[in-house]
Amino acid sequence: MDFNDTPEEETFRAQAHAWLDANAERLQPGERAAGLESRADPDAIKKAQAWQAKKADAGWACITWPKEYGGRGATAIQNVIWNQEEAKYKTPPNIFGIGQGMLGPTIMVHGSDEQKQRYLNPMLRGAEIWCQLFSEPAAGSDLAGLRTTAVRDGDEWTLNGQKIWTTGAQYCKWGMIVTRTDATAEKHKGITYFIVDMQSPGIEIRPIKQINGMSSFNEVFFSDVRVADRNRVGAVNDGWRGALTTLMNERHSIGGGAGGPDFGNLLQIARRIEWNGRPAIEDAGVRQHLARFYIRLKGLQYTTYRTQTALSRGQTPGPESSIGKLVGAPLRQEMSAFAIDLQGAAGAIADRDAALEEGAWQAAYLGSPGLRLAGGTDEILRNIIAERVLGLPPEIRADKGMAFKDIPTGNKS
């Protein structure tokens, strides 16, 4: 494993650093970048769009996209380097990841030339924000069990149904949606993929109030929503292929981004807080917890390094993305809970103006359950690792070969 940049990577890093230094303010030691809790704020959205457009004008937006779509055809390791450098500066929260990291690549693979020309450039520039309309109340981990329908009517389709856990739906212009178009086919074969205008008549968006006070997720209801056939992505009843492309990009986009909070900050809290008149870090139990966290964080860090080394060598990374999220999201929850425990009664204070570290640990703890659901639950990630890495037999599918309409449900007729 080589942790050093190659000469080419070193040159690219210097170029990225020089542009960022000239166009953004560097974060000071201990200072945090803008959190995603502000991403639904209209001012934060405008700032994020302005920053994205500025990057696009200079050729630093979606750098791994092909040049024909506005990117620079950069390698995956160059994208890692860019993200590392950008993270050192004060920039608005990234509200474009779903579109640029997941849906844009899906349009590139499965979309028509007209769709690529219409949607990719505004997506790259941040002028239009996108959401992903996949999960349903009865079709989350088993996405192919979706029941939102699309019925053809000439050159249009009529959509009816419900989606849930849709991030950012309340401020997005466009959404990518998978629908049931043939209930007589097997559940994976009767699905069609569409682009839908989120301002269309018949769409109702209901924010979901989370325990941390945010409303990042939404329920979205479709009542006779009309979608033009030109907004269909791929062939009729072949939407599962498009969905898989989106999901594979989702794993890659967020897999490594669910690590725990800063260990150094947790260590400082243990040194500052007193237990029975002595620093908490002098307690053997506290030191044991810290040691366990440090070991797991290092394992996560070196697993990420393996991915970066593979990318640097032009290789395809293995299962590291699934492993990273499976380990990182629970670790974030455990470290946050421990930080709150260290604070004693003060740990119950979540107000930013009164809490220790501006309530960062409380916010991390309250937001961590969502991270263990988004982009694949812990259970789904374990299945992926078991089946695709360890080679264990897949779960038995009793509905294989059965028409979707004939699959038994919990509803009584």
Residue, then its C-alpha position, 0 to 999 in steps of 0.5 A: m500500500d503506497f500512501n504517497d502521491t505519484p508525481e502526476e497526482e502531486t501535480f494535480r493536487a497542487q493545481a487543485h490547492a492553488w485554485l481553492d486557495a485563490n477562490a475560497e477561505r481556508l478552514q482554521p484548526g478546529e473549525r468545521a465546514a458548513g453542516l448538512e443541517s443547513r442545506a434546506d435553507p434558501d440562502a444556503i442553497k443559493k450559496a451552494q449553487a453559486w459555488q457549484a457554478k464557480k467550480a463549473d466555470a473553472g473546470w472543477a465540477c464533476i471532474t470524473w464526468p466525461k469531457e463531452y458532458g462538462g467534466r474533465g475526464a479525471t480519474a477516480i483517484q484525482n476525484v479523491i484528491w480534489n475532495q480531500e483538498e476542497a474539505k480544507y476550505k469553507t464551502p457551502p454544504n454539498i446538496f448536489g451529490i444525489g444528482q451528480g453522483m448517482l442520477g447523472p451517471t444513470i442518464m449517461v448510461h441509459g438516457s437518450d441523447e435528448q435527455k443528456q443534452r437537456y439535463l446533464n449541464p444544469m445538473l453539473r452547474g448546480a442550476e437544477i437539484w435532483c432527488q431520488l424517488f426509490s423507497e416506498p413504505a413496503a419497498g425499502s430494502d426490497l426495492a423491486g417490491l415497489r407499487t407506485t404505478a405508471v399507466r401509459d396514455g398516448d405520449e404520456w404516463t399517469l403516476n400514482g403511489q407513494k415514495i418515502w425517505t426522499t432526501g431533499a424533495q422539498y427543494c429539488k426541481w427534478g426527480m428520478i423515479v422507478t414505477r410499476t408498469d406491468a404487474t403481470a411480469e416478475k417483480h424485477k421485470g415490470i419496472t420503468y424508470f422516469i424523470v419527473d418534474m417535482q413541481s408537477p400538479g398532483i405531487e405532494i411533499r410532506p417533510i418527515k420531522q426527525i429526532n434531531g429536529m431536521s427534515s432532510f427526508n420526505e414522503v412524496f405522494f403522486s396523484d394522477v401525475r402526468v409524465a411525458d414519455r420523452n422523460r422515460v429513461g430506458a425501455v419500458n419494463d426495463g427500469w431495473r437495469g437503470a435502478l441498479t446503475t443508480l444503486m451501484n453509484e450510490r454505494h460508491s458515492i456514500g460508502g466511505g462517507a459514514g465514518g465516526p466523528d473526530f477522535g481527537n476531539l473525543l480525546q480532548i473531551a475525555r481530558r477536559i471533563e472531570w470525574n470525581g475530581r480527576p480527568a475522565i481519561e484517567d479512568a480505566g474504563v474510559r481508556q478502554h473505550l477510547a482504545r477500541f474506538y481508535i482501533r476501529l477508526k484505524g481499520l476504517q482508515y486503512t480500508t479506505y486507503r486500500t480503495q485509494t491505492a486501487l484507484s491510483r493503480g487504475q484498478t476497480p476497488g473491491p467491497e470496501s465501500s460496503i464495508g466502510k459504511l457498515v463499520g463507519a455508521p454504527l461507529r459514529q453512533e457509538m462514539s457520539a453516545f460515549a461523548i454524551d455519556l462523558q458529559g454527564a447531565a450536560g450531555a442532555i443539552a442539545d442547544r448549540d449555544a449552550a452545549l459543549e462543542e456547540g452540540a456537535w456530538q448531540a447532533a451526530y448522535l441524533g442523526s446517526p440512525g438515519l445514516r444506518l438506513a440511507g444508502g443501504t441498511d446494515e442488514i443489506l450491507r451484510n447481505i452484500i458482503a456475505e454473498r458477493v465477498l464471502g460467496l455464501p448462498p443468497e437468500i431463498r426467493a419464494d417469489k422467483g418466476m412469479a408474476f408481481k400481482d400474484i405475490p402474497t402480501g399482508n393485505k387481506s382482500 
